[in-house]
Amino acid sequence: MFGWQELVARIGAVYQTLAPDDQQHCVIYVRNYGEAAALDFFGKRYGLPRAVCPHNSYWYWGAGVDSMRVAIIFGGQRTLEANLADLLGPGRFESADLATTTQCEHCMPFENHRLIFLCRGPRFTFREIWPGEKLFI
């Protein structure tokens, strides 16, 4: 797929801005198995943790670290406002900042211009919400 390396490089750049202690407690949450596989394959060169993804068989691989303090999250909505409403809603995160967007000339249109957020202060663990996150198609 075109654009995967560029996508992972953008995530890697966000991850590298974190303090080492935050990196140890970081979850990278993506929305589909293609994004997750790209992160797991190309992310090694950036020292990224394994992607957390609820899509298809990735859901079986689990919810990531219980000690999450920071999350890099692919927005599930198209607009900034809708994503922030989701990420900052009740029981979600204390803060969510737009960290970067995907930019790829030849990738699938739904992967281009994706909003990626740096979130802090989770009021939940992914393990708690994991059963409701499952997305099988």
Disulfide bonds with the S-S distance in Angstrom:
Cys104-Cys107 1.90
